[in-house]
Amino acid sequence: MVRRQIRRQILALAVPIAISNLLERAVNIIDIFLVGGLGAPSIAAVGLAQLMVFFVMSLIQGVTLGTLVVVAQLWGANKREEAAQTAYQSVILGVTLAAVFSLMGIALGRQGSLLLGAEGEVVSIADGYLLLIFSFFVFAVLVSILSAILQGTGDTRTPMLAILMINVLHVVIAYPLIYGRLGFPQIGVKGAALAIGLSELAGAIFLLVKAAQKGLIAPSFKPELTRSVLWVGFPISLDRILQNLGQILYAKAVLLYGTIAYAAHQVGLAIEALSFMPGAGFAIAAATAVGQSLGANNLAQAKIENYEANRLAVIVMTGMGLVFFFFPYLLLRAFTSDPEVIRLGSLFLKIVAVMQIPLALTMVLSGSLKGAGDTRYLVLVTLAGMWVVRLPIAFILAMVLHMGIAFIWGVMVVDWVVRMAVVLARYRSERWQEIRIVQ
């Protein structure tokens, strides 16, 4: 009976979060889908630009997830006023960091594309896209932090509604601007970026109003609250930096095989989000539930919540893996008509289908450790998978042994199996139970 109740609780948290994550990722997927008619260079440019934006967002994710964990534990401990004060200080911190990183992104975006070895046309297209994305970057950060605040209190529905609104506005604004419909000027890829910025502005306003109405933003200047957020969040930022920097270097290995291969890689990643985002939803649900239970000093319930979140994630992601393996053409055809992109993309999807179970377990176990505040160990997990396994093997296969692209993509499977083993060992050690964030 207890397990059934906890399972329902996890689903109640995870489903809106999964939908929110899927919709959030859908903004980027839709951009690739909408610019697909402009050709492979535009697809590659948007994918490349998004990779750099993800890297910059990783610098903010420490504040985002640190806020979620601290708010969740304070909420579980029934310290509501301190939770609201933490939320206020996190918003201020996030906006300040966003302003700094926006300027950096605008100044260095073109150099990033060149560093990755992109071709001239791809660099030019990506540069225009990045200029607009970083001009509105503060609103993306606000959406992320305000969503984390609400999720930490157990309200996962409001962030879902915000992301849904962002997606609808994005499509309504983007299509006419990209292709010059309904009397709007045709500005191509820049139209997709402008649509993201305007829709995230609306989403940030919506979430800020909702958080204020719920009394979740209480002005305060208590350094110890921000220190708690940073204590939990800094390792998460470092982990995300290492992961996204690794992804950028990994993309450089893929780019060695040409624009078509990279376009297939980006379209494949967009489709894989159909499983990755629900998995991320269960991971955040685990972080929220485990954090609240530990805040209430209920260790037994935290363990059951971790188990149920893992179980549900494996079921969902295994199902999606079967779809990727047996029906890749149908999925890819929705994004592009280029036969070479479809051929290579089908190979990519069959490979990522194999890694769905280790990916699910790694994500949810990591989410549970985050909920406990055990974020430093997760840096070692990323180092083991990305930097010890994936990157060295990928570049050896590509530059020394000159193996085909299938082998480069296959290294991802090995990466996630290693991570699964490392994070599972940490969870079973039970050292995460000794960590105290909220006293």
Secondary structure as the mmCIF struct_conf table of DSSP 4:
data_model
#
loop_
_struct_conf.conf_type_id
_struct_conf.id
_struct_conf.beg_label_comp_id
_struct_conf.beg_label_asym_id
_struct_conf.beg_label_seq_id
_struct_conf.end_label_comp_id
_struct_conf.end_label_asym_id
_struct_conf.end_label_seq_id
HELX_RH_AL_P HELX_RH_AL_P1 VAL A 2 VAL A 35
HELX_RH_3T_P HELX_RH_3T_P1 GLY A 36 LEU A 38
HELX_RH_AL_P HELX_RH_AL_P2 ALA A 40 GLY A 76
TURN_TY1_P TURN_TY1_P1 ALA A 77 ASN A 78
HELX_RH_AL_P HELX_RH_AL_P3 ARG A 80 LEU A 115
TURN_TY1_P TURN_TY1_P2 LEU A 116 GLY A 117
HELX_RH_AL_P HELX_RH_AL_P4 GLY A 120 SER A 135
TURN_TY1_P TURN_TY1_P3 PHE A 136 PHE A 136
HELX_RH_AL_P HELX_RH_AL_P5 PHE A 137 GLY A 152
TURN_TY1_P TURN_TY1_P4 THR A 153 GLY A 154
HELX_RH_AL_P HELX_RH_AL_P6 ARG A 157 TYR A 179
TURN_TY1_P TURN_TY1_P5 GLY A 180 GLY A 180
TURN_TY1_P TURN_TY1_P6 LEU A 182 GLY A 183
TURN_TY1_P TURN_TY1_P7 GLY A 188 GLY A 188
HELX_RH_AL_P HELX_RH_AL_P7 VAL A 189 GLN A 213
TURN_TY1_P TURN_TY1_P8 LYS A 214 GLY A 215
HELX_RH_AL_P HELX_RH_AL_P8 PRO A 223 LEU A 255
TURN_TY1_P TURN_TY1_P9 LEU A 256 TYR A 257
HELX_RH_AL_P HELX_RH_AL_P9 THR A 259 GLY A 295
TURN_TY1_P TURN_TY1_P10 ALA A 296 ASN A 297
HELX_RH_AL_P HELX_RH_AL_P10 LEU A 299 PHE A 326
HELX_RH_AL_P HELX_RH_AL_P11 PRO A 328 ARG A 333
TURN_TY1_P TURN_TY1_P11 ALA A 334 PHE A 335
HELX_RH_AL_P HELX_RH_AL_P12 PRO A 339 VAL A 354
TURN_TY1_P TURN_TY1_P12 MET A 355 MET A 355
HELX_RH_AL_P HELX_RH_AL_P13 GLN A 356 GLY A 371
TURN_TY1_P TURN_TY1_P13 ALA A 372 GLY A 373
HELX_RH_AL_P HELX_RH_AL_P14 ARG A 376 THR A 382
HELX_RH_PI_P HELX_RH_PI_P1 LEU A 383 ARG A 390
HELX_RH_AL_P HELX_RH_AL_P15 LEU A 391 PHE A 395
HELX_RH_PI_P HELX_RH_PI_P2 ILE A 396 VAL A 400
BEND BEND1 LEU A 401 LEU A 401
HELX_RH_AL_P HELX_RH_AL_P16 ILE A 405 SER A 429
TURN_TY1_P TURN_TY1_P14 GLU A 430 GLU A 430
HELX_RH_3T_P HELX_RH_3T_P2 ARG A 431 GLU A 434
BEND BEND2 ILE A 437 ILE A 437
#
